Amino acid sequence: MRGDVSPLGPPMARRRLLAGATAVTGGMLLGVAGWAPGTAVAAARPLVHDRSTWRARRPKRRAVVLDRAPDRIVIHHSATPNSSDYSLKHAYRLSRAIQDYHMDRNGWDDIGQQLTVSRGGHILEGRNGSLKAISRGRHIVGAQTASHNTHTIGIENEGLYTSARVPVRLFDALVELCAWLCTVYDLDPRRAIVGHRDLNATACPGDAFYRRLPELRRHVARAMGLRTRMDSPPLPPHVTPHPGATAPFDHGPALGPGESG
């Protein structure tokens, strides 16, 4: 097996993912095709390093909190070099660099995305208030998907995946993270997990990563105790992407008309 390709079943040794053993509808697990709210096994929160651990800057303004859940989880890539440093220290530096770029270069209030996953599989809180909001089933408005920020939560994945393979550690951590988010927000992973290019004209999250989104949805569904089938409901219309990012941390349109950073 190649070292940079995820196995069919993501390893659960690093974090215990499933918090329960049965679904709640008649004692039976429903297939994804028969999705209904509240039918999945609860997926536990993975280890998420909060903003204090990576020494985040104070935001210019507090993020807007909406008393409702997002309905899409948007997968991004950071358009940065594919580092071989998988350490936690590197992940902290990455988050600080993204925040500096977003606040100083883009002029935003804070880092744009709600969550970040490093190539080493470390998960970090992004925009201020994100972890608190998620734990309460609420939504922090970010700056990550133009004209869709009020109903989507964004995950920035370190690297540039126009052709490079997604590291196993990153992919497995992303499965755990998405399973937790789908549990908290009661989302069907087949419908909820989309690529940035599904909603905006951008190459993000890169062709190589985008091709793996069906696999990501299947793994998340399995982690939630759902039987998976090949059939799936239609996703949002695919948008013809731009050729690629123009600079590090530029993954494409992040703000639309009337949206602020």
C-alpha atoms as one frame of an Amber mdcrd trajectory, in Angstrom:
protein
   0.000   0.000   0.000   1.307   3.426  -0.869   2.102   5.551   2.145   0.136
   8.557   0.925  -3.124   6.849   0.007  -5.728   6.200   2.685  -6.792   2.601
   3.275 -10.396   1.542   2.770 -11.174   1.934   6.431  -9.679   4.902   8.315
  -7.747   3.798  11.418  -9.404   4.707  14.677  -6.418   4.096  16.977  -5.527
   7.787  17.351  -8.946   8.858  18.544 -12.014   6.907  19.524 -14.538   8.002
  16.952 -17.764   6.239  17.752 -19.438   7.232  20.977 -22.302   4.748  20.722
 -23.106   1.371  19.249 -26.698   1.669  18.002 -28.798   4.052  16.021 -31.969
   5.507  17.443 -34.632   4.449  14.952 -36.214   1.174  15.924 -32.835  -0.153
  17.038 -31.756  -0.489  13.392 -29.139   1.350  11.387 -30.608   3.074   8.384
 -28.807   3.064   5.064 -27.703   6.465   3.850 -30.316   6.257   1.119 -32.908
   6.155   3.902 -31.439   9.054   5.826 -33.561  10.700   8.493 -32.406  13.180
  11.142 -31.214  11.553  14.340 -30.604   8.103  12.831 -26.804   7.984  12.911
 -24.479   6.701  15.581 -22.978   9.603  17.510 -19.425  10.395  16.444 -17.267
  11.810  19.229 -15.413  15.081  18.935 -11.856  14.501  17.715  -8.935  16.326
  19.253  -9.256  19.927  18.086  -6.573  22.403  19.147  -8.265  25.636  20.123
  -7.077  29.112  19.225  -5.132  29.593  22.435  -2.841  26.661  21.591  -1.654
  28.175  18.317  -1.597  31.697  19.794  -4.173  33.248  17.531  -4.319  37.024
  17.276  -7.281  38.885  18.654  -9.860  39.358  15.908 -10.725  42.859  14.770
 -14.355  42.035  15.501 -16.146  39.100  17.047 -17.573  36.655  14.555 -21.305
  36.653  13.885 -23.130  33.720  15.497 -26.325  32.359  13.958 -28.747  30.336
  16.038 -28.993  27.559  13.470 -26.866  24.867  11.912 -25.011  25.102   8.597
 -26.208  22.740   5.893 -22.924  22.234   3.989 -19.359  21.372   4.985 -17.033
  22.936   2.409 -13.671  21.296   1.716 -10.814  23.668   0.802  -7.093  23.368
   0.204  -4.748  26.088   1.412  -2.825  26.282  -1.904   0.440  26.183   0.071
   3.486  23.938  -0.520   3.005  20.288   0.390   5.172  20.318   3.475   6.753
  17.121   4.797   6.740  18.579   8.330   3.856  16.769  10.024   4.544  18.155
  13.501   2.062  19.962  15.701   4.400  22.965  15.840   4.211  23.219  12.073
   0.400  23.087  12.252   0.440  25.975  14.714   2.708  27.994  12.417   0.385
  27.255   9.514  -2.661  28.612  11.344  -0.801  31.768  12.348   0.391  32.294
   8.772  -3.122  31.861   7.375  -4.540  34.261   9.955  -1.866  36.861   9.183
  -2.592  36.588   5.473  -6.338  36.856   5.916  -6.179  39.784   8.327  -3.229
  41.750   6.894  -3.371  40.954   3.180  -7.123  40.520   2.758  -8.140  42.966
   5.476 -10.540  40.526   7.123 -11.685  40.511  10.746  -9.996  37.177  11.482
  -8.931  33.922   9.878 -11.585  33.005   7.341 -12.296  29.297   7.880 -13.828
  27.705  10.941 -11.443  24.729  11.052  -8.013  23.778   9.694  -6.438  20.356
   9.125  -2.662  20.116   8.677  -0.891  17.569   6.489   0.090  15.815   9.705
  -3.572  15.316  10.614  -3.729  17.956  13.344  -7.095  19.710  13.604  -7.175
  23.342  14.710  -9.919  25.806  15.505 -10.045  28.662  13.020 -12.366  31.652
  13.271 -13.023  32.962  16.765 -15.884  31.247  18.576 -16.037  28.275  16.190
 -15.642  25.465  18.736 -18.105  26.997  21.169 -20.663  27.503  18.416 -20.279
  23.974  17.066 -20.688  22.457  20.529 -24.012  24.281  20.814 -25.236  23.374
  17.350 -24.902  26.952  16.174 -23.061  28.520  13.257 -20.170  30.991  13.202
 -20.180  32.958   9.954 -16.792  32.732   8.262 -15.153  34.144   5.152 -14.474
  31.054   3.055 -17.137  30.474   0.374 -18.471  33.515  -1.467 -22.216  34.154
  -1.111 -22.593  30.991   0.997 -20.977  31.941   4.296 -24.219  32.121   6.251
 -25.015  28.448   5.686 -21.656  26.688   5.200 -18.793  25.729   7.490 -15.337
  25.677   5.900 -12.428  23.300   6.510  -9.024  24.446   5.234  -6.778  21.498
   4.421  -3.072  22.230   4.226  -1.497  21.741   0.819  -1.968  22.117  -2.927
  -3.848  19.223  -4.504  -4.046  19.963  -8.197  -2.244  16.650  -8.711  -0.538
  15.708  -5.421  -2.027  12.928  -3.302  -3.754  13.723  -0.032  -1.723  12.444
   2.968  -3.231   9.575   4.921  -3.026  11.500   8.205  -4.870  14.483   6.787
  -7.571  12.368   5.150  -8.211  10.261   8.245  -8.405  13.331  10.486 -10.816
  14.920   8.018 -13.056  11.840   8.188 -13.219  12.094  11.972 -13.833  15.833
  11.859 -16.616  15.600   9.288 -18.267  12.717  11.162 -18.337  14.855  14.307
 -19.735  17.870  12.466 -22.411  15.767  10.778 -23.359  14.333  14.183 -23.554
  17.732  15.886 -25.500  19.345  13.057 -27.558  16.245  12.138 -26.360  16.274
   8.535 -26.404  13.592   5.867 -22.725  13.359   4.823 -23.657  12.569   1.207
 -25.423  15.890   0.836 -23.468  17.985   3.300 -19.850  17.468   2.199 -18.972
  19.490  -0.893 -15.906  20.988  -2.506 -15.385  24.738  -2.751 -15.672  24.434
  -6.533 -19.223  23.110  -6.162 -20.303  26.537  -4.946 -17.815  29.022  -6.436
 -15.758  29.341  -9.612 -12.432  28.070  -8.280 -10.043  25.135  -8.658 -10.215
  24.550  -4.880  -9.721  21.983  -3.367  -7.692  20.823  -6.372  -8.489  18.048
  -8.845  -6.780  15.330  -6.811  -8.631  16.193  -3.602 -11.926  16.764  -5.365
 -11.817  13.279  -6.875 -11.617  11.862  -3.354 -14.726  13.591  -2.024 -17.021
  10.633  -2.852 -14.626   8.438  -0.842 -14.658  10.979   1.984 -18.452  10.917
   2.098 -18.496   7.117   2.231 -15.948   6.964   5.063 -17.822   9.595   7.053
 -21.085   7.715   6.616 -19.428   4.490   7.813 -17.927   6.294  10.807 -21.443
   7.400  11.690 -22.684   3.803  11.546 -24.571   4.235   8.293 -24.639   1.633
   5.557 -23.405   3.217   2.366 -24.692   2.691  -1.131 -23.377   3.808  -4.473
 -26.473   5.843  -5.284 -26.622   9.332  -3.864 -28.770  12.451  -4.143 -27.622
  15.187  -6.502 -25.036  17.653  -5.258 -25.097  21.381  -6.027 -24.404  22.205
  -9.686 -20.701  22.017 -10.431 -19.142  25.333 -11.348 -16.478  25.550 -14.054
 -13.338  26.257 -12.015 -10.633  28.820 -12.518  -7.230  27.258 -13.377  -5.804
  27.551  -9.874  -4.803  29.625  -6.908  -2.804  32.785  -7.516  -1.064  32.918
  -4.128  -0.680  30.904  -0.913  -3.889  30.859   1.150  -5.819  32.003  -1.935
  -8.246  29.171  -2.494 -10.709  31.175  -4.548 -13.726  33.381  -3.875 -14.374
  33.736  -0.148 -16.702  36.751   0.058 -19.687  37.649  -2.080 -21.732  40.842
  -2.467 -22.827  42.118   0.928 -20.525  39.776   2.855 -17.721  41.064   5.050
 -14.505  39.512   6.319
